[in-house]
Amino acid sequence: MRLSLDAIRDNLSSYYGTPFVPGSFGANPIKGVLQTSNGTVLDARMRYKNYNVSDAQLSSASYQPTLTFTWQPTTNVSITEQAYYYHAGRSWENAETYTFLGPNNGQVDANGNPIPGNVIARDRFHVFHNQNLAGTA
């Protein structure tokens, strides 16, 4: 008989990188890193700034205990049975994309108010997941 446990806990970084901006806005373009065909650049002023939402949560945990029984009635025959339980819990609340909105962008917020120009717009992404599974193999 053998008892094993697989476990993992993640608390992920909420930093997803620097958004591209139009070359006309990028006062200090980073040279030699990336080149785009549409003229967008990475602005050094924006590098390493986290544009994710301030209350971002990106975490997960999963556990799987397994009990294995092996019986060998003869030297040529063995019988194995496993019983297992699996639990996973995941929670993501963050912004997955960042988009630069230039002046006169025509975008409005949830209340219908115009969004000012030269800002980074973000989406909101929510996942709450709990999974439990028990079985034999």
Phi, psi and chi 1 to 4 in degrees:
 res  aa     phi    psi   chi1   chi2   chi3   chi4
   1 MET       -  139.1  179.2  173.7   19.0      -
   2 ARG  -137.7  135.1 -178.5 -177.3   72.8 -163.7
   3 LEU  -114.1  128.4  176.5   63.4      -      -
   4 SER  -131.0  159.7   61.9      -      -      -
   5 LEU  -139.8  122.1  173.9   65.5      -      -
   6 ASP  -102.8  129.9  -68.7  -30.5      -      -
   7 ALA  -143.8  144.0      -      -      -      -
   8 ILE  -148.4  140.8 -173.0  168.5      -      -
   9 ARG  -134.1  125.8 -177.3  179.1  -83.7  -58.7
  10 ASP  -118.8  137.1  -74.0  -36.0      -      -
  11 ASN  -127.7   97.7  -71.4  -53.2      -      -
  12 LEU   -81.3  157.5  -53.7  170.8      -      -
  13 SER   -71.2  143.5  169.5      -      -      -
  14 SER   -95.2    4.0   63.9      -      -      -
  15 TYR   -85.5  118.7  177.1   73.4      -      -
  16 TYR  -113.7   12.3  -76.9    7.9      -      -
  17 GLY   106.9 -175.8      -      -      -      -
  18 THR  -104.2  129.9  -55.1      -      -      -
  19 PRO   -74.8  150.6   22.7  -28.5      -      -
  20 PHE   -73.6  146.7  -75.6  101.0      -      -
  21 VAL  -131.6  158.4  -63.8      -      -      -
  22 PRO   -60.7  147.8  -19.1   28.7      -      -
  23 GLY   -57.1  -31.0      -      -      -      -
  24 SER   -68.1  -24.6   58.9      -      -      -
  25 PHE   -91.3  -33.0  178.5   81.1      -      -
  26 GLY   -69.4   98.1      -      -      -      -
  27 ALA   -72.8  -25.4      -      -      -      -
  28 ASN  -136.5   69.0 -170.6    9.4      -      -
  29 PRO   -61.2  139.7  -13.0   22.8      -      -
  30 ILE   -81.4  120.1  -59.7  170.9      -      -
  31 LYS   -89.8  145.7  -55.7  -90.6 -168.2 -111.4
  32 GLY    75.8    8.2      -      -      -      -
  33 VAL   -97.5  -58.4  176.9      -      -      -
  34 LEU  -138.6  149.0  -66.9  169.4      -      -
  35 GLN  -129.6  131.4 -172.9  173.6   13.6      -
  36 THR  -115.3  155.7   64.5      -      -      -
  37 SER   -83.7  -15.2   60.1      -      -      -
  38 ASN  -101.3    6.7   64.4   -2.6      -      -
  39 GLY    85.7    4.8      -      -      -      -
  40 THR   -78.3  154.1   56.5      -      -      -
  41 VAL  -136.6  165.3  -62.0      -      -      -
  42 LEU   -96.6  123.2  -68.6  174.3      -      -
  43 ASP   -93.4  125.0 -169.3  -23.3      -      -
  44 ALA   -59.1  -26.8      -      -      -      -
  45 ARG   -63.8  -25.9  -61.9  174.0  -58.4  165.3
  46 MET   -99.2   -5.9  -58.0  166.6   73.2      -
  47 ARG   -66.1  138.1 -167.4  172.8 -173.7 -173.9
  48 TYR    70.0    4.3  -57.7  118.3      -      -
  49 LYS   -83.2  134.6 -179.4  175.3  177.9  178.7
  50 ASN   -87.6  115.5 -168.5  -15.4      -      -
  51 TYR   -94.2    4.2  -71.2   94.1      -      -
  52 ASN   -71.0  166.7 -151.0  -32.6      -      -
  53 VAL   -66.2  148.7  -67.5      -      -      -
  54 SER   -67.0  -23.6   61.0      -      -      -
  55 ASP  -105.4   31.3   60.0  -11.3      -      -
  56 ALA   -59.6  139.3      -      -      -      -
  57 GLN  -134.0  120.5  176.4 -177.8  -22.6      -
  58 LEU  -135.6   96.2  -59.8  105.7      -      -
  59 SER  -144.6  155.5   61.4      -      -      -
  60 SER  -153.8  156.1   68.8      -      -      -
  61 ALA  -148.2  139.4      -      -      -      -
  62 SER  -144.0  146.4   61.8      -      -      -
  63 TYR  -138.7  138.7  -51.9   96.8      -      -
  64 GLN  -142.8   95.0 -177.5  174.1  -19.1      -
  65 PRO   -79.6  140.5   23.5  -26.8      -      -
  66 THR  -133.7  131.6  -56.9      -      -      -
  67 LEU  -111.7  121.9 -174.1   58.5      -      -
  68 THR  -114.9  125.5  -56.0      -      -      -
  69 PHE  -108.6  130.3  -61.6   95.2      -      -
  70 THR  -127.3  128.9  -58.5      -      -      -
  71 TRP  -125.0  130.2  176.4   49.4      -      -
  72 GLN  -120.7   91.9 -170.3  167.9    9.1      -
  73 PRO   -68.6  -28.2   20.4  -26.8      -      -
  74 THR  -138.7  171.9   70.3      -      -      -
  75 THR   -67.3  -21.8   56.3      -      -      -
  76 ASN  -102.0   -5.4  -64.8  -31.4      -      -
  77 VAL  -129.2  130.6  175.0      -      -      -
  78 SER  -137.5  146.3   65.9      -      -      -
  79 ILE  -122.9  128.7  -61.0  169.7      -      -
  80 THR  -124.7  137.7  -59.5      -      -      -
  81 GLU  -134.2  137.1 -179.6   69.0   19.6      -
  82 GLN  -121.1  142.1  -74.7 -173.0  -31.4      -
  83 ALA  -121.5  135.8      -      -      -      -
  84 TYR  -143.4  161.0   59.9   87.2      -      -
  85 TYR  -137.4  136.3  174.4   77.3      -      -
  86 TYR  -126.9  131.0  177.1   76.5      -      -
  87 HIS  -130.0  134.1  168.5   76.5      -      -
  88 ALA  -135.6  135.5      -      -      -      -
  89 GLY  -129.8  128.6      -      -      -      -
  90 ARG  -132.8  143.0  -64.3  174.2 -177.8   91.4
  91 SER  -142.5  115.1  178.9      -      -      -
  92 TRP  -125.8  121.9  -84.6  -91.6      -      -
  93 GLU  -137.2  104.7  -70.1 -174.6  -80.9      -
  94 ASN  -164.0 -173.6   65.6  -38.3      -      -
  95 ALA  -105.4  128.3      -      -      -      -
  96 GLU   -94.8  -25.8  -66.2  -78.6  -46.7      -
  97 THR  -133.2  151.2   61.5      -      -      -
  98 TYR  -127.9  133.8  -44.6  123.0      -      -
  99 THR  -131.8  130.8  -55.1      -      -      -
 100 PHE   -77.5  128.9  178.8   81.7      -      -
 101 LEU  -110.2  113.0  -62.8  177.0      -      -
 102 GLY   -75.8 -177.7      -      -      -      -
 103 PRO   -64.8  150.8   20.1  -27.4      -      -
 104 ASN    52.1   48.1  -55.6  -43.9      -      -
 105 ASN   -82.2  -14.2   57.5   60.9      -      -
 106 GLY    74.5    4.9      -      -      -      -
 107 GLN   -86.8  149.1  -60.4  -68.8  -42.0      -
 108 VAL  -126.5  155.0  -65.6      -      -      -
 109 ASP   -82.9 -174.7   65.2   17.8      -      -
 110 ALA   -63.1  -22.6      -      -      -      -
 111 ASN   -94.2    3.7  -64.3  -40.6      -      -
 112 GLY    86.6    5.9      -      -      -      -
 113 ASN   -81.4  140.5  -58.7  -46.3      -      -
 114 PRO   -61.4  139.0  -16.3   25.9      -      -
 115 ILE   -88.1  127.6  -63.8  176.2      -      -
 116 PRO   -65.0  160.7   21.6  -29.2      -      -
 117 GLY   -79.8  166.8      -      -      -      -
 118 ASN    59.3   46.0  -61.4  -25.6      -      -
 119 VAL  -128.8  163.4  -63.6      -      -      -
 120 ILE   -99.0  121.2  -57.7  -65.7      -      -
 121 ALA   -93.3  145.3      -      -      -      -
 122 ARG  -130.0  151.7  -55.9  173.7  -70.6 -153.3
 123 ASP   -92.3  174.4   68.1  -16.1      -      -
 124 ARG  -121.4  134.8  -72.9  -66.8  -66.8 -147.6
 125 PHE  -126.8  129.4 -177.7   71.7      -      -
 126 HIS  -130.0  126.7  -54.7  -82.6      -      -
 127 VAL  -138.4  125.4  171.3      -      -      -
 128 PHE  -126.7  121.0  -60.8  100.1      -      -
 129 HIS  -139.2  124.5  168.9   89.0      -      -
 130 ASN  -127.8  128.3  -78.2  -55.2      -      -
 131 GLN  -131.5  134.4  178.7 -177.9    8.5      -
 132 ASN  -133.3  135.4  -64.2  -67.4      -      -
 133 LEU  -148.1  130.1  176.7   67.5      -      -
 134 ALA  -124.3  147.2      -      -      -      -
 135 GLY  -174.7 -177.2      -      -      -      -
 136 THR  -131.8  155.8   59.5      -      -      -
 137 ALA  -140.9      -      -      -      -      -
